[in-house]
Amino acid sequence: MLDTMSSLELFADSARTHIDLSVRVVHGTPASVRVRNRFSSNLHEIVTCSSQGAFVTSWGYRLGTVDDIEAAAGRLAYLLAALPA
């Protein structure tokens, strides 16, 4: 069985490599990662991890899977107009 909390922690670590993003893991139900662009109050997103291992935004966009967490975090960074460190 997939440990979604561990997957979200790894996703958050990958998202933190993008210097323009502020990242916070929320240990709630459901667990999520809150990500925002430090320079724009309009650019923010909440990401969850499905039981199938897909990272999904609050508006239903599938960023990727636990098989390639860095790519999923990079896709979110692109959507939030963030630069890599």
C-alpha positions, 0 to 999 in steps of 0.5 A: 500500500502506498504511503501518501504522506511520505510521498507528499513529503518527498514532493514538498522537498522537490518543490523546495528546490525551486527558489520562488516557491514557499512550500508547507506540508499540511498533516490533515485529512486529506494530507496536502502540500500548500505551495505558493509563489513568493512574489505573487499572491495569485499564484498558489496551489494545494496538491494532494496524493491519490491512493494510486500515487498521482499528485493532483492539484485542487482543480483536478490537474494531474501533475505526475506520479510517485514514480517521478516526483521531481518531474511532478514538482517541476510541472507545478513550479512551471505552472506557478512561474517559479525558477529552479535554484 
